Amino acid sequence: MVWVNIDKPTKKCTIHFGNCTYVKNKKETKLKGIEELKSDGGWLSFDTIAKARHYCSSNFANYVISQHC
């Protein structure tokens, strides 16, 4: 499973996978959802890194896309 943290205030899509600490500690907040985007973004899951990258580049073309772990 691959997770993307979409952060609207900083305009970043960060891809996380494996035993990443950020994935383990992700949680829904008032402004960021899990499997849903809220006002500040959220966490979305994908089957592959390629699908995650494609989603980010298609939907958030002006965001920085990076891979954390």
N, C-alpha and C positions, 0 to 999 in steps of 0.2 A: 504494500500500500504506500502510496506517495501522497503527501499532504502539501498544500500550498497555503501559505499565510499571505493573504492579500491585505496590504496596509494602505488604505486610501490617503491618510494624511501625508505619508512620506513617499507615496507613489512607488511602492515596491511590491513585487511578487517574489516571495522566497520559497523555494522548493526544499522540502525536508523529506527524508526517508530513513528507513532502518530504525535503529535504536536511538534516534536523535532525542536529546533531552527536551528540546522544544516541543516535539510531538508528544512525548510522554506527559508534559506539563500543560498542554493546551487546555483551555477552558473557555466556555462561552461567557461573554460579558454583556453589559447593556449596549455597548457600541460595536462589538465584534461577535459574530456567530460561528457556530460549527455547522457545516453543511448548509449555511445560508450567509449571504452578505448583508451586513447592517451598515449603518452610517459610516463607520470607520473601517469596514472590511470584514474579514472573517477567514475561517479555515475551510478549505474544500479538499475532498479526497479524489484521487485519480488512480487508475490501474497502473499507469506507466509514467515515467518522467517525460516521455515524448508527448503524451496527452496533456500533461500538466503545462508543459512549455507552450504547446499549441493554444491551449485555453488562455493563458496569460497574454501571449502575443496577439491573439485575435480580439480579446475583450479589453485589454489594458495596454494598448500599443505604446503609449507614452510612459509606461512604468519601467523601472529597472527590474530585470528578471535575473535572479541569482539562485545558486544552489548552495545550501548551507552544509548539509551532511549527506 
